Amino acid sequence: MKRIILPALLALTIVSCNKDETESDFVTNPDVVLKDQSVTPVLLTKKAGFENLELFSLLSSDDILPESPNYVFGGSADGSGLLKNPDGTYTFLVNNEDNFSVSRITLDKTFKPVKGEYLLNSSGGTWRLCGATMATPEEHGFGPYFLTCGESGEESRTHRVDPYGNVAGANITKELPAFGRLSAENALPLNKSAFPGKTVVVIGDDDSGTYGGQLFMYVSDKLGDLENGSLYMLKRNDDNQREKDMAVGQDYAVSFVKINNHTTLTGAQINASVNTLKAVKFGRIEDLDYRKGSATSNRELYFNVTGQNTTGTNADASRTKYGRVYQLNLDDNDPLKGTLKVVLDGDDRTGIAGKFQNPDNICVTTNYVYVQEDPNGYGDETHDGYIYQYDIAKKTLKVVVELDQRRTAVDAAKYNVGGTSKFGDWEYGALIDVSDKIGVKDAFLLSVQPHTWTGTKYKGVDGGTVRLNEQQASQIVLIKGLPR
């Protein structure tokens, strides 16, 4: 299959919230049919001001796909990417996080899922696979590659997966040693126009230990080189390492400092270099994305710090508890320089982000930043997971949808195994913009992780040997009408 597809790569395109386009460029696809394709109800509730959103249940763990009736979609759907194939069909890759696996879903021209398989199972996945980005020639200047991050502690690595690879290699790890060892949430290659001729990949480190989480950057002076570049860590130029010493709205000069001989270091050694390099110690950096629209916009990044309780390694409250959203503006000519500022602060409980319960995934469009919540585990949650819309120009924040944990539904027991779920027990995975790929304006795919939806029918479905007892289910929702 690879030999057939690769000559047509220029016809392939991708979304990972990464597409630049104008309204005049938009091409509508009459073949796509928007409807519920799954037997599972949409596990979301629309909030005030977003009543006109259209929500469609696209895929779930209870669906039987006609071309692969024995395939079961795994649990904890997270990072994802979509390719449109030359024949008008689609290839969708999505992490099943707690299965340590990557599913490959084929959709027909109408955007109906027809086939599923595990392109990477737990034996090859090795670690929990969280965020991911699909790199393509159109958007990034190289690929297509599915960059999916291991997040099982400081010795984890990032995989480079061929989206058209043979499933016979599903149990073979595809590590990228040049990205180092860290508990990575997502590895985001920048748009090819951001720094022409270079490969620049920004990586979030979801670490809450002694040294906190860092913002990493991989840089190569050759476009598409993921093997021979250097790895850097973000620091404030004044050497202040305390996250909470940064105030909302204030710009801080920052730079990325090199980690020498990083491919020979263990994750523990990379972690310990934080103090030597004077890097900022964040409270778990999660997902990240860049703004769309132009080369200048592509150098404007946003990332979530999910937060950690003010105990243990954060007993001094030097890191955020309820989560923050940061804006990083990179220098026009040098990716290793820039300015950093806090745009949303969940620790200010009277501010616009005062309802934050630990932001995780993020999707940035031309005008908006969409922020998705995790459960925080502190026991003080007041609502189920929200997706927020931050208006970049107006600096306003609205709630778009809330997870529907179906506590009072007739099928409540199915989705609340073990008793009624608590506020915030469920969470979101990736939200990606698929508008231009499927030819439907303002269309997104959302991964939903309903953690209390479990059962033996979902047990060990990835085919690997590492996660034989994993038995969560999950869902993919198609959203139409979300402004970009």
C-alpha positions in Angstrom: 0.0 0.0 0.0 2.9 2.4 0.8 4.3 2.0 -2.7 0.9 2.9 -4.2 0.3 5.9 -2.0 3.6 7.6 -1.7 3.9 8.9 -5.3 0.8 10.8 -4.7 1.9 12.4 -1.5 1.5 15.9 -2.8 -2.3 15.2 -3.0 -2.3 14.3 0.7 -3.2 16.8 3.3 -3.6 16.8 7.1 -5.1 18.5 10.0 -3.8 18.8 13.4 -5.2 22.2 14.0 -2.4 23.2 11.6 -4.0 24.5 8.4 -3.5 28.0 7.0 -6.2 29.2 4.6 -8.5 32.1 3.7 -12.2 31.8 3.2 -11.8 32.4 -0.6 -9.6 29.3 -0.7 -12.2 27.0 0.8 -13.6 24.2 -1.3 -16.8 22.5 -0.3 -17.0 18.7 -0.7 -20.5 17.5 -1.7 -19.6 13.9 -1.0 -19.4 14.3 2.7 -22.5 13.4 4.7 -22.8 14.7 8.2 -24.8 12.3 10.4 -24.3 10.1 13.4 -22.3 7.1 12.2 -22.0 5.5 15.7 -24.4 3.5 17.9 -23.2 5.6 20.9 -24.9 8.9 21.7 -22.8 12.1 21.7 -21.3 12.4 25.2 -21.4 16.2 25.2 -23.7 19.0 26.2 -23.8 22.3 24.4 -23.5 25.5 26.6 -25.2 28.9 26.3 -24.1 30.8 23.2 -23.2 27.6 21.3 -26.7 26.1 20.8 -26.2 26.1 17.0 -23.3 23.7 17.1 -24.0 20.4 15.3 -22.6 17.4 17.1 -22.3 14.0 15.4 -21.2 10.7 17.0 -18.6 9.4 14.4 -17.0 6.4 16.1 -17.0 4.6 19.4 -15.8 1.4 21.0 -19.2 -0.2 20.5 -19.2 0.2 16.7 -18.7 -2.7 14.2 -16.9 -1.5 11.1 -17.9 -3.4 7.9 -14.5 -4.1 6.6 -13.0 -5.1 9.9 -15.8 -6.6 12.0 -13.4 -8.0 14.7 -11.7 -4.6 15.3 -12.7 -2.8 18.6 -11.8 0.9 19.0 -9.7 1.2 22.1 -10.2 3.5 25.1 -8.9 7.0 26.1 -8.8 8.4 22.5 -6.3 11.2 22.4 -3.9 12.7 19.9 -5.0 12.4 16.3 -4.5 13.4 12.7 -6.4 13.1 9.4 -5.2 12.6 5.9 -7.3 12.9 2.7 -6.2 10.2 0.3 -5.9 10.6 -3.5 -9.0 8.4 -4.1 -11.2 10.7 -1.9 -11.2 8.4 1.1 -9.6 9.4 4.5 -7.1 7.9 6.9 -7.5 8.9 10.5 -4.9 8.1 13.1 -5.7 8.4 16.8 -3.9 7.4 20.0 -5.7 5.1 22.4 -3.7 6.5 25.3 -4.1 3.9 28.0 -3.9 1.0 25.4 -0.4 2.4 24.6 -1.6 2.1 20.9 -2.4 3.9 17.7 -5.6 3.1 15.8 -5.8 3.6 12.0 -9.4 4.2 10.8 -10.3 4.3 7.1 -13.3 6.5 6.2 -15.0 6.4 2.9 -15.8 9.4 0.7 -18.9 10.2 2.7 -16.8 10.3 5.9 -18.2 7.1 7.2 -15.7 4.8 9.2 -15.5 1.5 7.3 -12.3 -0.1 8.6 -10.1 -0.1 11.7 -6.8 -1.7 12.7 -3.9 -1.1 15.2 -1.0 0.5 13.4 1.0 0.4 16.7 0.0 -1.8 19.6 1.1 -1.8 23.2 4.1 -4.0 22.5 5.4 -1.4 20.2 3.9 1.7 21.8 5.8 1.0 25.0 4.4 4.0 26.8 1.1 5.8 27.3 0.6 7.7 24.1 -1.0 11.1 24.6 -0.8 14.0 22.2 0.2 13.6 18.6 0.7 15.7 15.5 0.6 14.6 11.8 3.4 16.2 9.9 2.8 16.6 6.1 4.7 18.1 3.2 1.8 20.6 2.7 1.9 22.0 6.2 5.4 21.2 7.5 7.5 20.5 4.5 8.1 16.8 5.3 6.2 13.6 6.0 3.6 12.3 6.3 4.6 11.1 9.8 2.4 10.7 12.9 4.5 12.0 15.8 3.1 10.4 18.9 4.5 11.0 22.4 5.3 8.6 25.2 4.2 9.8 28.6 5.0 7.1 31.1 7.7 9.0 33.0 11.0 10.6 32.2 12.5 7.7 30.2 9.7 7.8 27.6 10.3 8.7 24.0 8.4 10.0 21.0 7.5 7.7 18.0 7.6 8.5 14.3 4.8 6.4 12.8 4.3 5.9 9.0 0.5 6.5 8.6 0.5 4.1 5.6 2.8 1.5 7.3 2.1 -2.2 7.4 0.2 -3.4 10.5 2.6 -6.4 10.6 5.0 -4.0 12.3 2.5 -2.9 15.0 4.6 -4.4 17.8 7.8 -2.7 16.7 8.7 0.6 18.5 9.4 3.6 16.3 11.4 5.7 18.6 13.0 9.1 17.7 16.2 9.2 19.8 17.0 12.8 18.7 13.9 14.0 20.6 15.4 12.8 23.9 13.8 11.1 26.8 11.0 12.9 28.6 7.4 12.5 29.6 6.2 14.2 26.5 2.6 15.3 25.9 2.9 16.4 22.3 5.7 17.1 19.7 4.6 19.9 17.5 6.5 20.7 14.3 6.1 24.3 13.2 4.7 25.3 9.9 7.3 25.3 7.1 6.9 29.0 6.7 7.8 29.8 10.3 11.5 29.3 9.9 12.1 28.3 6.2 14.6 25.6 5.6 14.7 24.5 9.3 12.9 21.8 11.2 11.6 23.2 14.5 9.6 21.0 16.8 8.3 22.2 20.2 7.6 19.5 22.8 5.7 19.8 26.1 7.0 17.9 29.2 4.2 16.6 31.5 6.3 16.2 34.6 5.3 17.1 38.1 8.5 15.8 39.8 11.4 17.6 41.5 12.4 19.5 38.3 8.9 20.1 37.0 7.9 20.1 33.4 9.9 21.9 30.7 9.2 23.3 27.3 11.6 21.6 24.9 12.6 22.5 21.3 14.2 20.3 18.7 16.0 22.2 15.9 17.7 21.1 12.7 19.0 23.3 10.0 17.7 20.8 7.4 14.0 20.6 6.6 12.6 17.2 7.5 15.6 16.1 9.6 14.2 14.4 12.7 17.4 12.5 13.6 20.4 14.9 13.7 19.2 18.1 15.3 19.8 19.6 18.7 17.5 19.7 21.8 16.9 22.8 23.9 15.1 23.8 27.0 13.2 27.0 27.7 14.6 29.5 30.3 13.8 33.0 31.3 16.7 35.3 30.5 16.8 36.6 34.1 17.3 32.9 35.3 14.1 32.9 37.4 12.9 29.3 37.4 9.7 29.7 39.3 6.6 29.5 37.2 4.3 31.4 39.5 6.7 34.4 39.4 5.2 35.2 36.0 2.2 37.5 36.1 -0.7 37.6 33.6 -0.2 39.8 30.6 3.4 40.6 31.2 6.1 39.8 28.6 9.2 37.9 29.8 12.3 37.5 27.6 13.1 33.9 27.1 15.5 31.7 25.2 16.1 28.0 24.5 19.4 26.7 25.9 21.1 23.6 24.4 21.3 20.3 26.2 24.7 19.0 25.2 25.0 15.4 23.9 21.3 14.8 24.6 21.0 11.6 22.7 23.5 9.9 25.1 21.6 11.1 28.2 19.0 9.2 30.2 15.7 11.0 31.0 16.9 11.4 34.6 20.0 13.2 33.3 18.0 15.5 31.0 15.7 16.2 33.9 18.6 17.1 36.2 20.1 19.5 33.7 17.2 21.9 34.5 19.0 23.6 37.3 22.3 23.8 35.3 20.5 25.4 32.4 18.2 27.5 34.6 15.1 26.3 32.8 11.6 27.2 34.0 10.0 24.6 36.2 6.4 24.4 35.0 3.7 22.3 36.7 3.1 19.8 33.9 3.2 21.2 30.4 0.5 19.5 28.3 -0.6 20.2 24.8 0.6 23.0 22.5 -0.3 24.5 19.2 0.4 27.6 17.0 -1.8 30.2 15.5 -2.9 30.0 11.9 -2.9 32.5 9.1 0.6 33.6 8.2 4.3 33.0 8.9 4.1 35.6 11.7 1.1 33.8 13.2 2.8 30.5 12.9 5.5 31.8 15.3 2.8 32.6 17.9 2.4 29.5 20.1 0.1 28.6 22.9 0.5 25.9 25.5 -1.3 24.6 28.5 0.2 23.9 31.9 -2.3 21.6 33.6 -1.2 22.3 37.1 -0.4 20.2 40.2 -1.5 20.2 43.8 0.4 22.3 46.3 1.9 19.3 48.1 5.1 17.3 47.6 7.3 18.8 45.0 4.9 21.8 44.7 4.6 22.4 48.5 6.0 25.9 48.0 3.3 26.7 45.4 5.9 27.8 42.9 3.9 26.1 40.1 0.3 26.5 39.0 -2.3 24.5 40.8 -5.4 24.9 38.6 -3.6 25.5 35.3 -2.5 28.2 33.0 -2.4 29.0 29.3 0.8 30.6 28.0 1.6 32.5 24.8 5.1 32.2 23.3 6.1 34.6 20.5 9.2 33.4 18.8 11.7 35.8 17.2 11.2 36.3 13.5 14.6 35.1 12.6 15.7 32.9 15.5 13.5 30.1 17.0 15.7 30.1 20.1 14.6 33.5 21.2 11.2 34.9 22.1 8.9 36.4 24.7 6.6 34.5 27.0 3.4 35.6 28.9 0.5 34.1 30.8 -2.8 34.8 29.1 -5.1 32.7 31.3 -4.5 31.8 35.0 -6.7 29.3 36.7 -5.2 30.1 40.1 -6.9 33.5 40.0 -10.3 32.1 41.1 -11.9 35.5 40.5 -10.5 36.0 37.0 -11.9 34.9 33.7 -10.2 31.5 34.0 -11.3 31.0 37.6 -13.3 27.9 36.8 -10.3 26.0 35.4 -10.0 22.4 36.6 -6.6 21.7 35.0 -6.4 22.4 31.2 -4.9 19.7 29.1 -5.4 19.6 25.3 -5.4 22.8 23.2 -6.3 23.7 19.6 -5.4 27.1 18.1 -7.1 28.5 15.0 -6.8 32.0 13.4 -8.8 33.8 16.0 -9.4 31.5 18.9 -7.7 29.2 21.4 -9.7 26.2 22.4 -8.8 24.8 25.8 -10.0 21.3 27.1 -10.0 20.2 30.7 -8.7 17.3 32.6 -10.0 16.1 36.0 -7.7 17.5 38.7 -8.0 14.8 41.3 -8.1 17.3 44.1 -11.8 16.5 45.0 -12.9 20.1 44.5 -14.3 19.9 41.0 -17.5 21.9 40.4 -18.4 20.8 36.9 -17.6 18.1 34.3 -14.9 18.8 31.8 -15.3 22.0 29.8 -14.0 23.1 26.4 -13.3 26.9 26.6 -13.1 29.3 23.7 -10.5 32.1 24.2 -10.9 35.0 21.8 -7.4 36.2 21.1 -8.3 39.7 20.0 -11.0 40.4 22.7 -9.3 38.4 25.5 -12.6 36.9 26.5 -13.3 33.3 27.6 -16.5 31.3 27.0 -17.5 27.7 27.7 -18.4 25.8 24.6 -19.4 22.3 25.7 -19.4 20.2 28.8 -18.9 16.4 29.0 -22.1 14.5 29.5 -21.4 11.7 32.0 -25.0 10.4 31.6 -25.5 10.0 35.3 -29.3 10.3 35.0 -29.8 8.8 31.6 -31.6 5.4 31.1 -28.2 3.9 30.2 -26.4 5.5 33.1 -25.0 2.2 34.4 -23.3 1.5 31.1 -21.2 4.8 31.3 -20.8 4.9 35.1 -19.4 1.5 35.9 -18.8 1.0 39.6 -21.2 3.7 40.7 -22.2 7.2 39.8 -19.2 9.1 38.5 -17.8 12.2 40.2 -17.5 15.6 38.7 -14.6 15.7 36.3 -14.1 11.9 36.1 -14.0 12.1 32.3 -11.7 14.2 30.1 -11.0 15.2 26.5 -8.3 14.1 24.1 -7.3 16.0 21.0 -9.5 18.6 19.2 -8.4 19.0 15.5 -9.6 21.2 12.7 -10.7 19.1 9.7 -12.6 21.8 7.8 -10.4 21.9 4.7 -9.9 18.2 4.6 -13.5 17.2 4.5 -14.8 20.3 2.8 -17.1 21.4 5.6 -16.5 24.8 7.1 -15.8 25.1 10.9 -15.6 21.3 11.3 -13.6 19.6 14.1 -12.9 16.1 15.4 -12.9 15.6 19.1 -11.5 12.7 21.1 -13.6 11.9 24.3 -12.2 9.8 27.2 -15.2 8.5 29.3 -13.0 6.8 32.0 -15.9 5.2 33.8 -17.2 3.5 30.6 -15.4 0.1 30.9 -16.1 -3.5 30.2 -14.6 -6.9 29.4 -15.5 -6.5 25.7 -12.9 -3.7 25.5 -10.2 -5.6 27.3 -6.8 -5.9 25.7 -8.2 -5.1 22.2 -5.0 -3.6 20.8 -3.4 -7.0 20.2 -0.2 -6.2 22.1 1.1 -7.9 25.3 1.7 -4.9 27.5 -1.9 -3.8 28.2 -3.9 -7.0 28.3 -6.1 -5.8 31.2 -6.9 -2.3 29.9 -10.6 -2.2 29.3 -11.8 1.4 28.8 -14.0 2.6 25.9 -13.9 5.9 24.1 -15.5 8.1 21.4 -14.8 10.4 18.4 -17.3 13.3 17.9 -17.6 15.5 14.8 -18.4 19.1 15.6 -19.7 21.5 13.0 -20.1 25.2 13.5 -17.2 25.9 15.8 -15.7 29.3 14.8 -12.1 29.4 13.6 
